[in-house]
Amino acid sequence: MSKTSRFGTALCLSAIGWTGVAHAAPCASLPNPLVVSGSTAVQPLVAKVAPLLAAATGADQLTVIFKGSGSCSGVTALGLDTTPTGACAPGGCVTGNATYYEAGTGTAQMCELDAAGTHIDLILSDVYKDSCEGVTNTKLRNEPLLVIPFAFIVPKASTQEAIDAREAYYVFGKGMSAGVTPWLNEASLFRRNNGSGTQVTIYKNIRIPVGSPIGVEASGTGDMITKVASAANAEQALGFAGLDAVDSKRAMVDILAYRHWGQTKFYWPDSSTTSFDKKNVRDGHYPLWGYEHAVTLVDDAGAPIKPNAKKFADILAGKVALPGGNVLLLESQAGVVPLCAMDVARTADAGDLSAATGEACGCFFEKNAGAAGGATTCTACTADTMCTTGQHCRNGYCEAR
Amino acid sequence: MTNSTKITLALGLLSILAACGSDGDDDKVKDAGPIIPIIPIADSGVPVTPLTDSGTPVTPTTDGGTPVTPTDSGAPVTPGDCFNGVPVKTEDFLNRCTTAATATKTLAVPAALLNADGTVKPL
């Protein structure tokens, strides 16, 4: 093709609007958009809830636009948004493409954020905002929504079944020079970064600096699972990720049992390697978990600046009904744990455990845990009178509290 | 012995017996009856102080008795054991007895990296 011909072809393609790159629709053009950023660990749950909100009508309709960034990276950006209703402050907005989920089908689609920057309405964070370094904005509000468990993972071909906190401390804190077998190859150790809530949670629990550089960085939860599953030397490979993502990838990776500091035995997050009941997370035997928080901007009176952000947070927390769905059921199926299904609580990342209070839903959770559902030994009921003294009928089952 | 002599002796004996039952001797007979030992009976009853000491111990984690408060309930945590009481501390929750499956493995940290009590050294 001559230069003249190439110029002519380019001119014709330009004339019909073809530039060689497919442009997504503007996110701002979608119905009632809500820009959510932060943790990629919780994205599987967002993918289940968002299509129902997109399909809702009237004031209930929301288009959740998800821009994953890592928990602390998101909290930092929201903290820099000192002009939430005006022009973007430096570092306080997001740009590029984001994901939204179609009503009905739930198919993930891409949309394009404003080139000048789009304000974030809500951050989903795996950690308390105070665990994120350098965040000084006093207008950020932090509200626990649910519990997200984390786990050390290995490829299916690995023979490893368990890891002790002291082993993890040296593997990710000192690297191959520590000599902890079989994790002796730093090219087969996978981590996130210090903006990741997953890494902050894991590293705080194993008591190493959240910025420890040992291992190969994965860009997000999905990338972490892929990297671990496809590691060249399976026996030496080790990573960590949120269980809501791992539970649906158990054909690719194995979850390691974990023994915490001062603990006498190793426990899996579930009561067995094949169940999804998160029994050991819920009763305090398995401490690798954190609250999924909604972090929002509030005004001087403490009221949320973005009402739809509060609405979405309240739906995930079970305080407001999910149009067209049952959020308690979706969370039980998605590998996260509703607050009411926990028998233990804590007030800081990797903090001390105490007994949980409030109305319980552990029986309902056990019955519905996992994509295929679970089982419970609880008594089914429709009223308190069908339960033994002191129990309450909640969500169809007799609960102790 | 004549009959008159017998009668005289009998009368004499009766006289002696009658003299023995005179007024002053009656009071002496009553005082000599069995004396109820008041103090010894009190001392031989169930001791009061020893009962307190032999009752349920109140510091069970050290003396093995029945727990009386949540903070000291259940068996103390020892390696290989599990906590069977009402959990209060984080270690109680972590080591609470359970039927859930557990894994086993030998610690892979080189001994040189651990202190004598099994704790880690600074990185």
Interface residues (C-beta under 8 A of the other chain):
Chain A: E161 A162 D164 R166 E167 Y169 Y170 G173 K174 A178 G179 V180 T181 P182 I208 A257 H260 G262 Q263 T264 K265 F266 Y267 W268 S271 S272 T273 K279 N280 D283 G284 H285 P287 V344 D352 L353 A355
Chain B: V77 P79 G80 D81 C82 P87 K89 T90 E91 F93 L94 N95 R96 T98 T99 A100 A101 T102 A103 T104 K105 L107 A108 V109 P110 L113 L114 G118 T119 V120 L123
